[in-house]
Amino acid sequence: MILSWADHAWNDYLYWQKTDKKILKRINLLIENIKRHPFEGSGNP
């Protein structure tokens, strides 16, 4: 799977890298979950 980022989304991702590692970890977990199970979800919209 190829990830594609909108400019604003990438800037947001970089912001979280600098400011809050806990939120960044959650974002990364969501991305990994999407890559592993693209048609299922975590159940938390």
Phi and psi in radians as a Rosetta constraint file:
Dihedral C 1 N 2 CA 2 C 2 CIRCULARHARMONIC -1.763 0.35
Dihedral N 2 CA 2 C 2 N 3 CIRCULARHARMONIC 2.227 0.35
Dihedral C 2 N 3 CA 3 C 3 CIRCULARHARMONIC -1.534 0.35
Dihedral N 3 CA 3 C 3 N 4 CIRCULARHARMONIC 2.403 0.35
Dihedral C 3 N 4 CA 4 C 4 CIRCULARHARMONIC -2.202 0.35
Dihedral N 4 CA 4 C 4 N 5 CIRCULARHARMONIC 2.244 0.35
Dihedral C 4 N 5 CA 5 C 5 CIRCULARHARMONIC -1.989 0.35
Dihedral N 5 CA 5 C 5 N 6 CIRCULARHARMONIC 2.344 0.35
Dihedral C 5 N 6 CA 6 C 6 CIRCULARHARMONIC -1.250 0.35
Dihedral N 6 CA 6 C 6 N 7 CIRCULARHARMONIC 2.675 0.35
Dihedral C 6 N 7 CA 7 C 7 CIRCULARHARMONIC -0.962 0.35
Dihedral N 7 CA 7 C 7 N 8 CIRCULARHARMONIC -0.805 0.35
Dihedral C 7 N 8 CA 8 C 8 CIRCULARHARMONIC -1.131 0.35
Dihedral N 8 CA 8 C 8 N 9 CIRCULARHARMONIC -0.695 0.35
Dihedral C 8 N 9 CA 9 C 9 CIRCULARHARMONIC -1.121 0.35
Dihedral N 9 CA 9 C 9 N 10 CIRCULARHARMONIC -0.719 0.35
Dihedral C 9 N 10 CA 10 C 10 CIRCULARHARMONIC -1.131 0.35
Dihedral N 10 CA 10 C 10 N 11 CIRCULARHARMONIC -0.713 0.35
Dihedral C 10 N 11 CA 11 C 11 CIRCULARHARMONIC -1.086 0.35
Dihedral N 11 CA 11 C 11 N 12 CIRCULARHARMONIC -0.691 0.35
Dihedral C 11 N 12 CA 12 C 12 CIRCULARHARMONIC -1.094 0.35
Dihedral N 12 CA 12 C 12 N 13 CIRCULARHARMONIC -0.755 0.35
Dihedral C 12 N 13 CA 13 C 13 CIRCULARHARMONIC -1.067 0.35
Dihedral N 13 CA 13 C 13 N 14 CIRCULARHARMONIC -0.774 0.35
Dihedral C 13 N 14 CA 14 C 14 CIRCULARHARMONIC -1.114 0.35
Dihedral N 14 CA 14 C 14 N 15 CIRCULARHARMONIC -0.650 0.35
Dihedral C 14 N 15 CA 15 C 15 CIRCULARHARMONIC -1.039 0.35
Dihedral N 15 CA 15 C 15 N 16 CIRCULARHARMONIC -0.819 0.35
Dihedral C 15 N 16 CA 16 C 16 CIRCULARHARMONIC -1.157 0.35
Dihedral N 16 CA 16 C 16 N 17 CIRCULARHARMONIC -0.534 0.35
Dihedral C 16 N 17 CA 17 C 17 CIRCULARHARMONIC -1.077 0.35
Dihedral N 17 CA 17 C 17 N 18 CIRCULARHARMONIC -0.625 0.35
Dihedral C 17 N 18 CA 18 C 18 CIRCULARHARMONIC -1.478 0.35
Dihedral N 18 CA 18 C 18 N 19 CIRCULARHARMONIC -0.497 0.35
Dihedral C 18 N 19 CA 19 C 19 CIRCULARHARMONIC -1.918 0.35
Dihedral N 19 CA 19 C 19 N 20 CIRCULARHARMONIC -0.602 0.35
Dihedral C 19 N 20 CA 20 C 20 CIRCULARHARMONIC -2.578 0.35
Dihedral N 20 CA 20 C 20 N 21 CIRCULARHARMONIC 1.746 0.35
Dihedral C 20 N 21 CA 21 C 21 CIRCULARHARMONIC -1.172 0.35
Dihedral N 21 CA 21 C 21 N 22 CIRCULARHARMONIC -0.491 0.35
Dihedral C 21 N 22 CA 22 C 22 CIRCULARHARMONIC -1.160 0.35
Dihedral N 22 CA 22 C 22 N 23 CIRCULARHARMONIC -0.782 0.35
Dihedral C 22 N 23 CA 23 C 23 CIRCULARHARMONIC -1.148 0.35
Dihedral N 23 CA 23 C 23 N 24 CIRCULARHARMONIC -0.730 0.35
Dihedral C 23 N 24 CA 24 C 24 CIRCULARHARMONIC -1.049 0.35
Dihedral N 24 CA 24 C 24 N 25 CIRCULARHARMONIC -0.721 0.35
Dihedral C 24 N 25 CA 25 C 25 CIRCULARHARMONIC -1.076 0.35
Dihedral N 25 CA 25 C 25 N 26 CIRCULARHARMONIC -0.729 0.35
Dihedral C 25 N 26 CA 26 C 26 CIRCULARHARMONIC -1.122 0.35
Dihedral N 26 CA 26 C 26 N 27 CIRCULARHARMONIC -0.739 0.35
Dihedral C 26 N 27 CA 27 C 27 CIRCULARHARMONIC -1.054 0.35
Dihedral N 27 CA 27 C 27 N 28 CIRCULARHARMONIC -0.813 0.35
Dihedral C 27 N 28 CA 28 C 28 CIRCULARHARMONIC -1.108 0.35
Dihedral N 28 CA 28 C 28 N 29 CIRCULARHARMONIC -0.661 0.35
Dihedral C 28 N 29 CA 29 C 29 CIRCULARHARMONIC -1.121 0.35
Dihedral N 29 CA 29 C 29 N 30 CIRCULARHARMONIC -0.709 0.35
Dihedral C 29 N 30 CA 30 C 30 CIRCULARHARMONIC -1.115 0.35
Dihedral N 30 CA 30 C 30 N 31 CIRCULARHARMONIC -0.738 0.35
Dihedral C 30 N 31 CA 31 C 31 CIRCULARHARMONIC -1.101 0.35
Dihedral N 31 CA 31 C 31 N 32 CIRCULARHARMONIC -0.788 0.35
Dihedral C 31 N 32 CA 32 C 32 CIRCULARHARMONIC -1.089 0.35
Dihedral N 32 CA 32 C 32 N 33 CIRCULARHARMONIC -0.701 0.35
Dihedral C 32 N 33 CA 33 C 33 CIRCULARHARMONIC -1.113 0.35
Dihedral N 33 CA 33 C 33 N 34 CIRCULARHARMONIC -0.699 0.35
Dihedral C 33 N 34 CA 34 C 34 CIRCULARHARMONIC -1.123 0.35
Dihedral N 34 CA 34 C 34 N 35 CIRCULARHARMONIC -0.720 0.35
Dihedral C 34 N 35 CA 35 C 35 CIRCULARHARMONIC -1.153 0.35
Dihedral N 35 CA 35 C 35 N 36 CIRCULARHARMONIC -0.662 0.35
Dihedral C 35 N 36 CA 36 C 36 CIRCULARHARMONIC -1.352 0.35
Dihedral N 36 CA 36 C 36 N 37 CIRCULARHARMONIC -0.680 0.35
Dihedral C 36 N 37 CA 37 C 37 CIRCULARHARMONIC -2.339 0.35
Dihedral N 37 CA 37 C 37 N 38 CIRCULARHARMONIC 1.306 0.35
Dihedral C 37 N 38 CA 38 C 38 CIRCULARHARMONIC -1.134 0.35
Dihedral N 38 CA 38 C 38 N 39 CIRCULARHARMONIC -0.362 0.35
Dihedral C 38 N 39 CA 39 C 39 CIRCULARHARMONIC -1.866 0.35
Dihedral N 39 CA 39 C 39 N 40 CIRCULARHARMONIC 0.111 0.35
Dihedral C 39 N 40 CA 40 C 40 CIRCULARHARMONIC -2.053 0.35
Dihedral N 40 CA 40 C 40 N 41 CIRCULARHARMONIC 3.021 0.35
Dihedral C 40 N 41 CA 41 C 41 CIRCULARHARMONIC -2.500 0.35
Dihedral N 41 CA 41 C 41 N 42 CIRCULARHARMONIC 3.034 0.35
Dihedral C 41 N 42 CA 42 C 42 CIRCULARHARMONIC -1.392 0.35
Dihedral N 42 CA 42 C 42 N 43 CIRCULARHARMONIC -0.182 0.35
Dihedral C 42 N 43 CA 43 C 43 CIRCULARHARMONIC 1.508 0.35
Dihedral N 43 CA 43 C 43 N 44 CIRCULARHARMONIC 0.110 0.35
Dihedral C 43 N 44 CA 44 C 44 CIRCULARHARMONIC -2.129 0.35
Dihedral N 44 CA 44 C 44 N 45 CIRCULARHARMONIC 1.583 0.35
